[in-house]
Amino acid sequence: MRRVYVCLELEGEEEKLKALRSALEPEILSPPGEKGEARIVLKGGKLVLEMWSDSIGGARALINSYLYLLASAMNSLEEVEKA
């Protein structure tokens, strides 16, 4: 059986990348469904989010979920910086 693999890499300030990783870790440690699995690490000044799924639909769902969470966390960081 073939698996779908997706890797997202974000570059930025290390402090912000750490905050983003902390925001996503709870979701990765206990995902809501059986769509696939994910891993998030900081390496080489990049935040690397890897995702695996058994189907294209599952991969799409993972990508959408994690992109939404990343966007929300990034918006929160921006608001905190403004304050």
Helices and strands as residue ranges (DSSP letters): E 4-11, H 14-29, E 37-43, E 46-53, H 56-82
